[in-house]
Amino acid sequence: MLTIFILVVSTIAVMYLLFQLINAGRQGRLLQTLRDLLIIFLAILMTAAIFYIGFRFFRAFL
């Protein structure tokens, strides 16, 4: 259930970011939007890594 929720939220976020990227390309702010997209992507990866490490840590002790 949690996996499906994460999948839906991630899909919505990616679609929103793609629409923002298209709008930024029309307005000439493409590089700023790409930078923001990279920051968001790195934040998502870091969050996933922290949850994975926490999950493995708690699983080892339970």
C-alpha positions as CSV (number, residue, x, y, z in Angstrom):
1,M,0.0,0.0,0.0
2,L,2.8,2.4,0.9
3,T,4.6,1.5,-2.3
4,I,1.6,2.3,-4.4
5,F,1.2,5.7,-2.6
6,I,4.9,6.6,-3.2
7,L,4.5,5.6,-6.9
8,V,1.4,7.8,-7.4
9,V,2.9,10.8,-5.6
10,S,6.2,10.4,-7.5
11,T,4.4,10.2,-10.8
12,I,2.4,13.3,-10.1
13,A,5.6,15.1,-9.0
14,V,7.5,14.1,-12.2
15,M,4.6,15.2,-14.4
16,Y,4.4,18.5,-12.6
17,L,8.1,19.1,-13.0
18,L,7.9,18.2,-16.7
19,F,5.1,20.7,-17.3
20,Q,7.2,23.3,-15.4
21,L,10.2,22.5,-17.6
22,I,8.1,23.0,-20.7
23,N,6.8,26.3,-19.4
24,A,10.3,27.5,-18.5
25,G,11.6,26.6,-21.9
26,R,8.9,29.0,-23.4
27,Q,9.9,31.7,-21.0
28,G,13.6,31.4,-21.4
29,R,14.3,30.1,-17.8
30,L,15.3,26.6,-18.9
31,L,18.7,26.4,-17.1
32,Q,17.2,27.6,-13.8
33,T,14.5,25.0,-14.0
34,L,16.9,22.3,-14.8
35,R,19.0,23.3,-11.8
36,D,15.9,23.1,-9.6
37,L,15.0,19.7,-11.1
38,L,18.4,18.4,-10.3
39,I,18.2,19.6,-6.7
40,I,14.8,18.0,-6.3
41,F,16.0,14.7,-7.8
42,L,19.0,14.7,-5.4
43,A,16.8,15.4,-2.5
44,I,14.5,12.5,-3.4
45,L,17.5,10.2,-3.8
46,M,18.9,11.2,-0.4
47,T,15.5,10.7,1.2
48,A,15.2,7.2,-0.3
49,A,18.7,6.3,0.8
50,I,18.0,7.4,4.4
51,F,14.7,5.4,4.5
52,Y,16.5,2.4,3.1
53,I,19.3,2.6,5.6
54,G,16.8,3.1,8.4
55,F,14.7,0.1,7.2
56,R,17.8,-2.1,7.1
57,F,18.9,-0.9,10.5
58,F,15.6,-1.6,12.2
59,R,15.2,-4.9,10.4
60,A,18.5,-6.1,11.7
61,F,17.4,-5.5,15.3
62,L,13.8,-6.8,15.0
